[in-house]
Each structure stands twice: as C-alpha cells, then as structure tokens.
C-alpha cells in the first residue's frame, strides 16, 4: 500500500489528497 500512497502523494493532488486516500484505504 505504501507504493500507492507514494504515487498519490507525488500526483498533482498534493500531500493533502494523499493523506485522505491513505486514511480511506486504511478504513
């Protein structure tokens, strides 16, 4: 999962969406 979170963080969405995606994935 770390890989996916990293990709999202590097995306144009920024670290905010990365955190949101990570929380959703964990939940």
Backbone bond lengths (Angstrom), bond angles and torsions (degrees), N, CA, C in turn:
res aa  C-N    CA-C-N  psi(-1)  N-CA   C-N-CA  omega(-1)  CA-C   N-CA-C  phi
1 X - - - 1.469 - - 1.536 110.44 -
2 X 1.311 115.54 -30.23 1.464 119.51 -178.45 1.524 110.17 -57.13
3 X 1.324 116.23 -38.04 1.471 119.58 -179.62 1.518 110.87 -61.68
4 X 1.333 115.94 -44.59 1.469 119.20 -178.91 1.520 110.63 -63.79
5 X 1.324 115.79 -43.64 1.466 119.70 -179.57 1.520 110.05 -60.92
6 X 1.340 115.64 -39.57 1.466 119.42 -179.69 1.519 110.25 -63.58
7 X 1.322 116.40 -43.91 1.468 120.56 -179.05 1.517 109.79 -61.16
8 X 1.343 116.40 -44.10 1.463 119.74 -179.43 1.522 109.94 -64.02
9 X 1.339 116.32 -41.02 1.460 120.38 -179.72 1.525 110.91 -62.08
10 X 1.337 116.40 -36.73 1.461 120.09 -179.05 1.526 110.68 -77.93
11 X 1.326 116.99 -13.86 1.465 120.51 -178.71 1.522 111.41 -68.10
12 X 1.310 117.24 176.80 1.476 123.00 -178.47 1.526 112.08 -70.05
13 X 1.330 116.54 -16.10 1.466 120.64 -178.49 1.529 110.35 -64.64
14 X 1.323 117.01 -34.59 1.457 118.85 -180.00 1.524 110.92 97.08
15 X 1.336 116.87 178.75 1.475 121.99 -177.32 1.527 112.20 -68.79
16 X 1.334 117.24 -26.53 1.471 119.53 -179.10 1.520 110.28 -61.70
17 X 1.328 117.03 -52.76 1.469 120.25 -179.02 1.531 109.46 -64.71
18 X 1.327 115.66 -34.47 1.460 119.56 179.69 1.521 109.18 -58.81
19 X 1.330 115.97 -44.65 1.467 119.71 -179.89 1.522 109.69 -64.92
20 X 1.317 116.58 -44.05 1.466 120.85 -179.25 1.525 109.81 -60.35
21 X 1.312 116.87 -45.89 1.473 121.21 179.74 1.516 109.85 -61.61
22 X 1.316 116.73 -42.01 1.468 120.77 -179.02 1.527 109.79 -62.54
23 X 1.329 116.40 -45.35 1.473 119.74 -180.00 1.521 110.16 -62.99
24 X 1.330 116.83 -40.83 1.468 120.00 -179.52 1.525 109.65 -65.60
25 X 1.322 116.77 -40.23 1.463 120.12 -178.74 1.528 109.62 -65.50
26 X 1.344 115.69 -42.32 1.469 119.39 179.84 1.530 109.66 -66.16
27 X 1.337 115.75 -39.49 1.469 119.64 -179.32 1.516 108.62 -73.65
